[in-house]
């Protein structure tokens, strides 16, 4: 996830990302499971139905803000 964010110009450290993920899990937006990869373990996160609904609401708010901020944009 850190690499994907970096591709989009965001520099996020594990010390920033993991507390956000844990908080989102506590609030019910994500669920996680432990997956073994050889000798190490990885925590795999997945959006819950509540998280997917919250994302859709946030996307609507962002679209609304974008239409207000960018002059002449009335698409989507």
DRENDO-1510 file (C-alpha; in Angstrom, 1 decimal, always signed):
<recs>
REC; n; res; u; v; w
REC; 1; UNK; +0.0; +0.0; +0.0 .
REC; 2; UNK; +2.9; +2.3; +0.8 .
REC; 3; UNK; +4.3; +1.7; -2.7 .
REC; 4; UNK; +1.0; +2.3; -4.4 .
REC; 5; UNK; +0.6; +5.6; -2.5 .
REC; 6; UNK; +4.1; +6.6; -3.5 .
REC; 7; UNK; +3.2; +6.1; -7.2 .
REC; 8; UNK; +0.5; +8.7; -6.7 .
REC; 9; UNK; +2.9; +11.2; -5.1 .
REC; 10; UNK; +2.2; +10.4; -1.4 .
REC; 11; UNK; +5.0; +9.6; +0.9 .
REC; 12; UNK; +3.6; +7.7; +3.9 .
REC; 13; UNK; +5.7; +5.9; +6.5 .
REC; 14; UNK; +4.5; +2.7; +8.2 .
REC; 15; UNK; +4.4; +4.7; +11.4 .
REC; 16; UNK; +1.6; +6.8; +9.8 .
REC; 17; UNK; -0.2; +4.1; +7.8 .
REC; 18; UNK; -0.6; +1.3; +10.3 .
REC; 19; UNK; -2.2; +3.4; +13.1 .
REC; 20; UNK; -4.7; +4.7; +10.4 .
REC; 21; UNK; -5.5; +1.1; +9.4 .
REC; 22; UNK; -5.9; +0.0; +13.0 .
REC; 23; UNK; -8.2; +2.9; +13.7 .
REC; 24; UNK; -10.3; +2.2; +10.6 .
REC; 25; UNK; -10.6; -1.4; +11.8 .
REC; 26; UNK; -11.6; -0.4; +15.3 .
REC; 27; UNK; -14.3; +1.8; +13.8 .
REC; 28; UNK; -15.7; -1.0; +11.6 .
REC; 29; UNK; -14.5; +0.3; +8.2 .
REC; 30; UNK; -12.0; -2.6; +7.7 .
REC; 31; UNK; -11.5; -6.1; +8.8 .
REC; 32; UNK; -8.2; -8.0; +8.8 .
REC; 33; UNK; -6.7; -11.4; +8.9 .
REC; 34; UNK; -3.2; -12.7; +9.4 .
REC; 35; UNK; -1.7; -14.5; +6.4 .
REC; 36; UNK; +1.6; -16.4; +6.5 .
REC; 37; UNK; +4.2; -15.7; +3.9 .
REC; 38; UNK; +7.1; -18.1; +4.5 .
REC; 39; UNK; +8.4; -17.3; +8.0 .
REC; 40; UNK; +6.8; -13.9; +8.2 .
REC; 41; UNK; +3.2; -12.9; +8.6 .
REC; 42; UNK; +1.2; -10.3; +6.9 .
REC; 43; UNK; -2.0; -8.6; +8.0 .
REC; 44; UNK; -4.4; -8.4; +5.1 .
REC; 45; UNK; -7.1; -5.7; +5.2 .
REC; 46; UNK; -10.5; -5.8; +3.5 .
REC; 47; UNK; -13.2; -3.2; +3.5 .
REC; 48; UNK; -16.4; -4.1; +5.4 .
REC; 49; UNK; -19.9; -3.3; +4.0 .
REC; 50; UNK; -19.9; -0.4; +6.4 .
REC; 51; UNK; -16.5; +0.8; +5.0 .
REC; 52; UNK; -17.7; +0.5; +1.4 .
REC; 53; UNK; -20.8; +2.6; +2.3 .
REC; 54; UNK; -18.6; +5.2; +4.1 .
REC; 55; UNK; -16.3; +5.3; +1.0 .
REC; 56; UNK; -19.2; +6.0; -1.3 .
REC; 57; UNK; -20.4; +8.8; +0.9 .
REC; 58; UNK; -17.0; +10.3; +1.0 .
REC; 59; UNK; -16.7; +10.1; -2.7 .
REC; 60; UNK; -20.0; +12.0; -3.1 .
REC; 61; UNK; -18.7; +14.7; -0.8 .
REC; 62; UNK; -15.5; +15.0; -2.7 .
REC; 63; UNK; -17.4; +15.3; -6.0 .
REC; 64; UNK; -19.6; +18.0; -4.5 .
REC; 65; UNK; -16.5; +19.9; -3.2 .
REC; 66; UNK; -14.8; +19.5; -6.6 .
REC; 67; UNK; -17.8; +21.0; -8.4 .
REC; 68; UNK; -17.8; +24.0; -6.1 .
REC; 69; UNK; -14.0; +24.6; -6.3 .
REC; 70; UNK; -13.3; +24.0; -10.0 .
REC; 71; UNK; -15.0; +26.6; -12.1 .
REC; 72; UNK; -17.0; +25.4; -15.1 .
REC; 73; UNK; -17.0; +21.7; -14.0 .
REC; 74; UNK; -20.4; +20.3; -14.0 .
REC; 75; UNK; -19.6; +16.7; -15.0 .
REC; 76; UNK; -20.3; +13.7; -12.8 .
</recs>
